[in-house]
Amino acid sequence: QLMAVVCTKEGKTGKIYLSADEVPDYVIPDEKEIWKRIEKLCEETGLSVPEEDMDTNDPTTVAGRGFGITKWHELFTHRQLLALLTFTKWVRGLENKISDLDLLREVLTYLGLVCDRVNYYNSAFCTWHITREVIGGTFGRQAIPMVWDFTEINPFGDASGNLEGALDWVLGVLKELINVKNSAEVIRASATELPYSNNFFDAIITDPPYYDNISYAALSDFF
C-alpha cells in the first residue's frame, strides 16, 4: 500500500513529501502487466526470475525467521525485478559487441558490480533515513532484517541509490586502485600457525566474527 512519494523540485534543495492521494495513477504499478513484461523478457533472453530457495535454517536471512518469505525473488517488487532483469539483459548483451575476451571479462565484471550496487538499494527491504532523507540499503547489518515499511527508488532518478550513482561509485574505486603499486601476498593457513617469526609484523588487523558465526556465503546469494 503506497504511503507517500518523495519528490525534489528543480533548482531547490530539500525534499517534498506527497501523500498517496496526491500522486498520479501511473506511480502505482499494474503488477499483472509488469509480470507479463518480465515473462517476455525472460523468454527473449534466457534469463530467469531468482526462484532459488533461501536457507530456512539460516537466521541471517528473512527465510530463517519465520516470516513466510522463502525464495530470493520475494525480496523484490515486480517493478524492481523488471528493472534488475533489464539491467542484466543489457550487460549480457555486451558479449556480442566486444570481441577482445580479456576486455569483455573486465567490463562485464565491473558492470556486474554496478548491478549489484543497484540491487542493494532496489529491494523491498530498503528503509528511509529520515534525518538524511536518503535510502538505506538492504543490509542494515550482516543480515537481511525484516522490515514492515520499505522505500522503493526510481533507479533513473536524481537521488540516492540510483543507477548513475552506482556507476560513479564503481568507477571511483577503480580510479583509485589503478594507481596502487603495492602487491599482496595471500596465504591460506591457520591463524595460529602462520609461517612468520614472532614480532615479524608491525600491526595485525582482524575482522571478526570468525568461522560460521555469520553466513556470508548464504547472504552473498542476494547478489
N, C-alpha and C positions, 0 to 999 in steps of 0.2 A: 504494500500500500504506500503510495507516494505521500511523503510528509511535507517536503519543501524542495525548492530548487534554488541553488546558489548561483548568482549571476555577477558579472562585472559590468561596469559602464565605461565605455571607451573614453580615455583621457582622464579618468578619475581613479583614485585609489580606493581600497576597501571593497567589501562585498555587499550585495543586495540579496536579501532572502525573500523569496516569494512563496506563499502558501500554495497548497496543491490546487486550489480552485482558481488561482491566478495565472496558471501556466497553460499554454496551448495544448490541444489534444495530442499533437504529434510527439510530445515529450513522453507520453505514456505508451510504451511499445505494444504492438499487437503480437503476442508471443507465438500464436499459431503461424502467422505469416513469417516471422523470423525463423521459426523452426523449419519451415519449408525451404527457406533460403540456405539454412545450414545443411539440410539434406542434399540440396542441389550442389552446393559447394563440395561436399564430401564425395558425391558421385562423380563430379568432374575431375577432382584432384587426387582421389585415393586417400585423402586424409580422413580422420575419424574423430568423433567426439570422445574424450577420455572416459571411457566406460569402466576402466580398471577399478577393482575394489581397493578401498583403503583398509589398512590393517585394523580390525575392530578390537584387537587386544593392545593396541598402542595408545597410551594415554596422551601422547603429544599431538595426535590428530583428533579432529572432531569425532571421527568414527569410533574412537576408543572410549568415548564418554557418554554414549547412550542417547544421542540427540536424534537418531534416526537417519543421519547422513552417513552413507557407506561407500559412495563412489565419488571419484575425483571431480567429475563434471558437475556434481551437485554443489560445488563451491562457487559456481558462476551463474549469473543470469543468462537467459538465452541471448540477449543483446551482447553481453560480454563474450560469450562463446563464439558468436558470429564474428566479432571484431578480431579475437585472437586467432581464430582459424584463417581469417582473411590475411592477417599479417604473415602467418606461417606459409600460406599459399604463395605469397609474393616473394618471400625469402627463398623458398624451394624453387621458384621459377628461375632463379639466377643460375641454376645448374645447366640451363640451355643457353646461357648468354655469356658465360666466362669459360674460355677454353683452357686457360692456364690452371691446372689442377691444384697447385700449391696456393695460388691466389684465391681460387674458388673456396678452398678449405678455410682459409683465413677469413674471408668476407662472410661466409656462412656462419662461422663461429662467432664473429663479432655481432652480426645481426641477430643471431640466436640469443646472445646476451641482452640485446636491446629488447627482444620479445619477452625474455624472462623478466626484465625490469618493468615492462608494461604490465605483464601478468601479475606481478607483485602488487601493483596498485589498481588492478582491474578485476577484483573478485568480489563476491558478495559478503566478504568478511573484512572489508576495509572500514575504518572508522573515520570520524571527522574531528580533527583537533580544533576545538572551538576557540582556543586562545590565539593560535597562529592562523586559523582559518585555512588549513590545508588538509589534504587527505593523509591518513595514516595507512601504512602497508598491512598486508595480510598477517604477517608475523609480528605480534606485539612482543613476543619473546621467542625462545626456541621451541615454539609450538604453534599450532593453529587454534587459537581460542575461539569459543563460540561467541557470537555477537547477535544482538537482537535488533539493532538498528544499524544499517550499513550505508555507506556512501558509494555512489556509482559516478565515475568521471566520464567526461567526454574526452576520449583519447586524442582528439584533434583540437581540443580547446586550449586556450592560453591559461592553463592553471597547473597546479602541482599534479605529478603523476602522468603527464601527457606523453605522447609518443616522441615529440621533439626533445622534451627534457630527458627522456631515457637515452636517446641518441647522443645528446650532449654529454651525459654522464660517462657513457662508454668511451666516447672519443677523448674526453678529458683525461681519463685514466690511461688510455693508450698513448697519448702525447707525453705523459709523464714517464711511463715505463720505457718508452723507446729510447730515452736518454740514460737509462740505468746501465752502468757498465759492470757492476759487481755481479759475480756469478754465485750460485748457491750450491751447496752440497747436501744431498738428501740421503739419509741413512735409515733403513728400516731395521730397528732393533729395539730391545728392551731399554727403557729409560734407566734401569738400574745397572745395565751392563754396556755402557757406551764405550767405544774404542778410543777414549781420550783419557789422558792422565789427569790427576787431581789438580785443581786450580788452573786448568787449561783456558777456561773462558773467563772473560771479564764480567759477563752477566748471562743469566739463563732466564728466559721469559716463557712462562707456561700459559696454557689456555684450557683451564678446566671447564666443564666436568670431563671425566675420562670414561673410557670403555663404553658401555651401552647405557649410561645414565640418561642420555638424550638420544633419540633415534634419528640421527642426522640423515641416514640413508633413506629412511621412510619419508622424512619431511622433504627431502630433495625431489621426491617424485612429484611434488606440486609443480615443479618447473618442467 
